[in-house]
């Protein structure tokens, strides 16, 4: 009971502090021109402050410093490198750092995480393999982190989407921490939940809107994947015989990663650079259907839950067939959305021809 009251207070405190800081940060961002200026690829029409990630990072580190004890020393590499990502993202928002440099930094911090002992040590039956060699652990960990971070960054294209995915991700992390009786981890989870809820309130606002910015997308995406890898240690000693770590990673990153792979492949097939930004992500196609940002966020999260539910219900283990089936389900859903889009476009063209 005592822990429940403490965690509730922490969540409320994080939310309240974030709500107090955001107006001040909005004013500072406008003066420093730390704003997202609209262009042909943007879906907004005014310059929006890019402070969401900075607010979340500041609030969490302030409250973490006075509430979290020394039991999280082994998590210091994650915490330190995540704030490095926050800083790099903020610099990118201000000066537009070249993609190759950002990738190089991501690889460096991923190596730091892997060498600190926080690594993927099993393939959970993928290709019939479970425990893997130490060299493959390093390679796989670095590859997974960089892929997940970039895919999460790419879903930050409409109001509420990346923030909602992150909020639900930290909610799941909080729940897993409670199951394992790890109150220190639960404190971290509730701090992020409270601050993200405050961000979403402003992110969906019409008059006082703010964005996560690359700082927030890189910070939250990096932290979520590293925390997912960190809690895979529960998979080996859990009494519930359930792979918490892989479940967490798949829940948060399955749809962003698959959508990113689809977009990269499509760009290459069209003879364009895989990294040249466009408006072909699934949320852009949903926008073309005339749906609001809130509805698209709900649909995206519903697809995420649906794909994961199929994985849990129809498969006893996370094998290669699970991953392939998830990919197939997502592609079918995307094709359905695209078909509806084409039909509506054709219908509007016919109507315009009739009127003319």
N, C-alpha and C positions, 0 to 999 in steps of 0.2 A: 504493500500500500504506500509506504514511504517513497519507494522508487517511482511509482506511478505519479504521485503528486510532484516530485522533483522534475520528472521528465515533462509533465504538463506545463509546469512553470517555465522551464527552459524554452519550450516551444513558443509559449506566449511571449516570453521576453525577446526571443529572436524576431518574432513577427513585429512586435511593437517597436523595437530598436530600428529595424529595417524601415518601417513606415516613417519614423522620425528622420532617418538619415537620407532617404531618397529625395525629398524636396531640396535639401541642401546640395546634394550631389548633382541634381538636375541643373541647378543654377550654375554650379562650378563647371559642369560639362559644357554648357552653352557658352560660357566665357572662354573656356579653353578650346572651343570648337571640337570637342570630343563627341561628334554627332555623326549620324548616318545620313548622308545627303542622298536624296532620291535620284535614280537614273532609270534607264529603260528596263533594267532587270529587277528593279525594286517594286514592291506592291504598295508602298506608302508614298505620300506626296509632300510631306514636310520633313525638315531635318529633325531627327529624333536622337536624344541623348543615349549614348552607348555605355550605360553605367550599371546595368543589372548585375553583371558578374562581379564588378568591383564592390557593390553594396553587399552582395551575398558573402564574398570573400572577407570583407572587413568585419561584418557582424559575426560571422562564424569564428574567425580567429580571435576576436575580442572575448567572446563568451567561452570559447574553448579554453582560453588561457586561464580562466578563473574557475572552470568547472571540471575539466578532464584531469585525471590523476596520472601518475607515472607509469601506470600499467600499459600505456600506449606507446612506450618507447620504440617498440619494433615497427610502429606505423610512422615514425618520423620521416623516413625516406619518402613515403607517399605524401605526407603533409607538405614537406619542404618543396618537393618537385612540383606539386600541384600549384603552389603559389608562384613558382617560376613560370609555369604555363599561364597563370593569370596575368603576370607582368608582361610576358611576351605578347599575349593577346591584346592587352591594353596598348602596347606600343604599335601593334599591327592596326588597331582601330585608329590610332592617331597618324601613323606614318605609312601604313600599307607595306609591311615587310614582304619581301619576295617569298613565294611558296616554297622554293627549294631550301631557303634558310630556316623557315618554320619546320619543315620536315626534318632537317638536320638536328634541330633542337629537340624535336619529339623523339628522334632516335636516341639522342644522348640521354635524356631523362628516362627513357624506357630501359636503357642499359643500366642506369643507376638502380632502378627498381629491381631488375633481374639479379644484379650482383648483390643486392641487399638481402636476398633470400626469398623475396616475394615473387614466385614463379609458378607457371603452369607445369605441373609435374605428371599429369595424366591426360590421355586422350579419351578417357571414359568409353572405351570400346570402339572408337572411330577407327575404321580399317582393321578392326580386331585387335587394336593396341590399347593397353592401359598405361602402365608405368613407362616413362620414356627416359632416354639418356640425358645427362646433365647438359650436354651441348645443344640437344634439341630443345630442352627446356628454355635455354637462353634465347634461341632463335624464335621459338614459338611465342614466347612472352613479348619480345620486342615487336614482332609482327602483329600480334593481336592488339597490343596497346595502340600502335600507330594507326592501324586500320580502324579500330573502334573510335578513336579520337576524331579522325577526319570524317567518318561517316556521321558522327553525332553533330559535328560542326555544320554539315551540309543540310541537316533537317531544320536548322534555325533560319527558316525562310518566311515564316508567318507568325503572327501574334500567338503566343501561348504554347506552341508546339514543343519546342526544345525544353522550355521551362516545365511543362506538364510531364513530359517523359522523364525529366530529371527528378521532379517531385515524387512521381510514383516510384521511380527507382530507389530514391532514398527512403521512401515509405516501406518498400520491400526489404531494404537493408536494415531498417529499424526493426521490422518484424522478425527477421532472421536473428538479429542480435538479442532480442528478447527471448526467443526460443532457446538460444544457446546460453542464456543467463549472463550475457556480457553487457553490463550496464554502461561501461565506458563507451563501447561502440554505439549503443542505443542513444547516448547523449549526443554523439556526433550526428547521427541520423536525424534526431528531432530538431537540432539546430538548423540543419539544412532545410528541413521541411518547413519550419516557421519562416525562415528568410525567403525561401522560394515562393511561398504563398503571398508574402508581401509584394514580391517582384511581380507575380502574375496579376495582382490587383492593379498595379500601375501599367503593366504590359497590355492589358485589355482596355485600359482607359482611353477615351478619345481626346481629352483635354490635357492630360499630364502623362502621356505615354512615354515609356522608356523601353529600350531593347537590351537584351543580354550582351550584345556585342561579341566580337571574337574572343574577348577576354573571358566572358561567361561561358561561351560554348566550349572553348578549349579547356577551361578550368573544370567545369562540371563533367564534360565527357571524359577527360583524363582521370578525374577523381573516381568516377563511377566504375570505369574499367579496372582501375588499380584496386579499388575496394572489392570488386568482384573476384579478382585473382587472389586477393588477400584472404577472403572467406572460403576459398576452396580448401583451406586447411581444415575446415569443419567437415568437409566431405569424407575425410579419412577417419575421423573419430566420433562422428555423430551417432547417437543411439537411435535415431529415427530412420537410418538407412536411406537418406535422401540427399542427392548431390546439390546442396545449397548454392555453392559457388557457380557451377555451370548453369543452374536454373536462373540465377540472378543475371549472369552475363547474357544468356539467351533471351531473357525477358526484355532487358533494356536495349540490346543491340541487334537482335535478329533482323527486324524490319529496316532500321537505318542502314545496316551493312548490305543487305540484299538490294535495297533501293539504290545505294551508291554503286554497287557492282553493275546493276542494270543500266544506270546512267552512264558510267564510264564506258561500258561495252557499246552502248548505243552511239556515243560520241565518236568512238574509234571507227565503228562501222560506217559512220557518215563522213569519215575522212577528217575529223576535227580532233583537236587536242583533248585528251581525256580530262585535263584539268582546266579547260576553258569554261568558265561559268555560263550557265544558260538557265532556262526555265522548263526543264523536263523532269524534275522530281515529282513524286506522286502528289505532294501537296500543291504543286503548280497545276497539275491536271485537275485536281479537285476544285481549285479556284476557278478554273474555266467552266465548271458546272454551275457557277454562281453561288457556291456555298460560302457561308461566313467563316471567319478564322476559327471561331469557337466550334462550329460544327465540324470543320475539317480536323481539328485537334481531337474531338471526340471520336470521329471515324478512324483516324490514325491509331489512336489508343485501342479502339475496339478491334481493329485488324490485328494489332500486336497481341492482344489477349486471345483472340480467336486462334491465331497460328500457334501460340504456346499451348492453348488448351488441347489442340489436336496432338501436339507432341506428347503431352502428359497422358492423355486418354488412350491413344492408340499405340504407344510404344513403351516398352518396359525399360529401355535404356536409351541413352543419347548416342545413337549410332550414326553412321554415314547415311542411312536411309531416312532417319529423322530430319537431318539437315537438308537433304535433297527434297524431301516431301514438303518441308517448310518453304523452300525456294519455289517449288511448283505451285503451292497454294497462293503465295504472294503474287507470282506472275499472273496467275489466273484472275486474281482480284484486280490487279493492275490493268489487265487486258479488258476486263469488264468495264472499269472506269473509263478507259480510253475509248471503248466502243460506244458507250453512252455519250461521251463527249463528241465523237464524230457524228453520231446520229443527231444530236442537238444542233451542231454546226450546220449539217445538211438541211435540217428542218428550218433553221433561221434563214439560210440562203434561199430556199424555196419560197419562204414567206416574203422575203425582200424582192425576189423576182416577180411574184404575183402582184405586190403593191406597186412596182414600177411599171 
